[in-house]
Amino acid sequence: MIPGDNKQRQAFWQQMMQQYTAAEVEKALHTLPVEVEKVLRLYYFNAMSFSDIADKMDRSISVIYNHHNRGIYKLWQYFNQSPRS
């Protein structure tokens, strides 16, 4: 199931972190655009709020939400595609 709302996106992230190795997650994160990767790292690894991330990155909160949503979707695609090399 594609993560649709924020609760589902957070559940996907937790599942991903449990199911895959740190190296696999890092490899997947590096496939994302730089700003999208940064948003995910700040949100999940640094426990920053979307508002704080928006301030830090000098972007609107809507841009941060969009980067977060896009990043989670791209990670979902990455881990749900055919085998990776």
VOBA-1610 file (N, C-alpha, C; in pm, whole numbers, padded with zeros to 5 digits, always signed):
BEGIN
Met+00084-00118+00000Met+00000+00000+00000Met+00088+00125+00000Ile+00056+00218-00087Ile+00129+00344-00095Ile+00096+00427+00029Pro+00198+00477+00100Pro+00170+00561+00218Pro+00103+00691+00178Gly-00021+00712+00222Gly-00100+00826+00177Gly-00106+00943+00274Asp-00123+00915+00401Asp-00130+01025+00498Asp-00006+01021+00587Asn+00009+01123+00670Asn+00131+01135+00749Asn+00152+01016+00842Lys+00044+00964+00898Lys+00055+00847+00986Lys+00108+00726+00909Gln+00059+00707+00788Gln+00107+00596+00705Gln+00252+00617+00662Arg+00289+00742+00634Arg+00427+00770+00595Arg+00522+00741+00712Gln+00483+00780+00832Gln+00566+00752+00949Gln+00574+00602+00976Ala+00464+00531+00957Ala+00464+00385+00975Ala+00555+00319+00872Phe+00550+00369+00747Phe+00638+00315+00644Phe+00783+00336+00684Trp+00817+00458+00731Trp+00956+00487+00770Trp+01001+00390+00878Gln+00920+00370+00980Gln+00956+00279+01089Gln+00975+00137+01038Gln+00885+00093+00952Gln+00896-00041+00895Gln+01024-00054+00812Met+01053+00049+00732Met+01173+00050+00649Met+01298+00038+00736Met+01301+00113+00844Met+01419+00113+00931Met+01437-00021+01001Gln+01329-00094+01024Gln+01338-00225+01087Gln+01370-00335+00986Gln+01320-00319+00867Gln+01330-00425+00767Gln+01462-00425+00690Tyr+01524-00309+00675Tyr+01644-00297+00592Tyr+01763-00254+00676Thr+01881-00286+00627Thr+02003-00248+00698Thr+02027-00098+00682Ala+02112-00045+00769Ala+02148+00097+00759Ala+02209+00128+00623Ala+02289+00036+00572Ala+02353+00057+00441Ala+02248+00063+00329Glu+02147-00023+00336Glu+02040-00022+00235Glu+01960+00107+00241Val+01931+00154+00362Val+01857+00279+00379Val+01940+00396+00327Glu+02069+00398+00359Glu+02158+00505+00310Glu+02161+00506+00157Lys+02173+00389+00098Lys+02176+00380-00049Lys+02047+00437-00107Ala+01934+00403-00047Ala+01805+00454-00095Ala+01796+00605-00077Leu+01839+00655+00037Leu+01834+00800+00062Leu+01917+00876-00041His+02030+00819-00081His+02117+00886-00177His+02059+00890-00318Thr+01950+00819-00343Thr+01885+00826-00474Thr+01792+00947-00485Leu+01765+01012-00372Leu+01671+01124-00368Leu+01740+01255-00403Pro+01663+01353-00451Pro+01720+01487-00468Pro+01775+01537-00333Val+01879+01617-00337Val+01950+01660-00217Val+01857+01722-00113Glu+01771+01814-00154Glu+01683+01881-00056Glu+01582+01784+00005Val+01533+01691-00074Val+01438+01591-00024Val+01507+01502+00079Glu+01627+01457+00046Glu+01704+01376+00140Glu+01728+01452+00271Lys+01764+01580+00259Lys+01791+01661+00378Lys+01668+01673+00467Val+01551+01696+00406Val+01427+01705+00484Val+01403+01577+00562Leu+01416+01462+00494Leu+01393+01334+00562Leu+01492+01312+00675Arg+01618+01345+00652Arg+01719+01329+00757Arg+01689+01419+00878Leu+01656+01544+00851Leu+01627+01635+00962Leu+01502+01592+01038Tyr+01401+01547+00966Tyr+01275+01509+01029Tyr+01289+01379+01109Tyr+01346+01278+01049Tyr+01350+01146+01114Tyr+01473+01124+01201Phe+01589+01170+01159Phe+01710+01145+01237Phe+01737+01253+01342Asn+01696+01376+01312Asn+01720+01486+01405Asn+01594+01527+01481Ala+01482+01462+01451Ala+01353+01487+01517Ala+01313+01634+01513Met+01340+01700+01400Met+01300+01840+01384Met+01157+01845+01330Ser+01085+01948+01367Ser+00949+01968+01315Ser+00958+02025+01173Phe+00849+02011+01099Phe+00845+02068+00965Phe+00870+02219+00969Ser+00816+02284+01069Ser+00835+02428+01084Ser+00982+02463+01106Asp+01049+02389+01192Asp+01191+02414+01218Asp+01276+02386+01094Ile+01240+02281+01021Ile+01312+02248+00898Ile+01294+02361+00796Ala+01172+02411+00785Ala+01144+02522+00692Ala+01231+02643+00727Asp+01241+02674+00855Asp+01325+02787+00898Asp+01472+02760+00865Lys+01520+02642+00898Lys+01660+02607+00876Lys+01698+02610+00727Met+01607+02562+00643Met+01635+02554+00500Met+01589+02677+00423Asp+01528+02772+00494Asp+01477+02894+00432Asp+01380+02863+00317Arg+01285+02774+00348Arg+01182+02733+00254Arg+01047+02746+00324Ser+00941+02750+00247Ser+00807+02753+00308Ser+00776+02616+00365Ile+00687+02613+00461Ile+00649+02485+00521Ile+00582+02395+00418Ser+00511+02452+00322Ser+00447+02369+00218Ser+00553+02300+00131Val+00663+02367+00104Val+00772+02305+00029Val+00830+02189+00109Ile+00846+02208+00239Ile+00900+02102+00326Ile+00805+01982+00328Tyr+00676+02006+00344Tyr+00577+01898+00338Tyr+00588+01822+00206Asn+00595+01897+00096Asn+00603+01835-00036Asn+00730+01751-00051His+00843+01805-00003His+00969+01728-00008His+00957+01600+00074His+00897+01611+00192His+00879+01494+00279His+00792+01390+00209Asn+00678+01432+00159Asn+00585+01340+00094Asn+00648+01274-00028Arg+00716+01355-00109Arg+00781+01304-00229Arg+00891+01204-00191Gly+00967+01237-00087Gly+01075+01149-00043Gly+01025+01014+00005Ile+00921+01016+00086Ile+00865+00890+00136Ile+00811+00807+00019Tyr+00743+00872-00074Tyr+00690+00800-00190Tyr+00804+00739-00272Lys+00910+00814-00295Lys+01023+00764-00372Lys+01092+00647-00300Leu+01102+00655-00168Leu+01160+00543-00092Leu+01069+00421-00101Trp+00939+00444-00093Trp+00844+00334-00106Trp+00862+00267-00243Gln+00874+00348-00348Gln+00896+00293-00482Gln+01027+00215-00486Tyr+01131+00272-00430Tyr+01263+00209-00431Tyr+01258+00071-00367Phe+01196+00060-00252Phe+01195-00067-00180Phe+01086-00163-00229Asn+00997-00118-00315Asn+00891-00205-00365Asn+00905-00236-00514Gln+01019-00201-00570Gln+01044-00236-00709Gln+01111-00373-00716Ser+01142-00418-00833Ser+01210-00546-00848Ser+01349-00538-00783Pro+01414-00651-00765Pro+01542-00656-00689Pro+01642-00550-00734Arg+01710-00494-00634Arg+01810-00390-00657Arg+01948-00453-00658Ser+02039-00391-00731Ser+02177-00441-00731Ser+02262-00365-00634
//
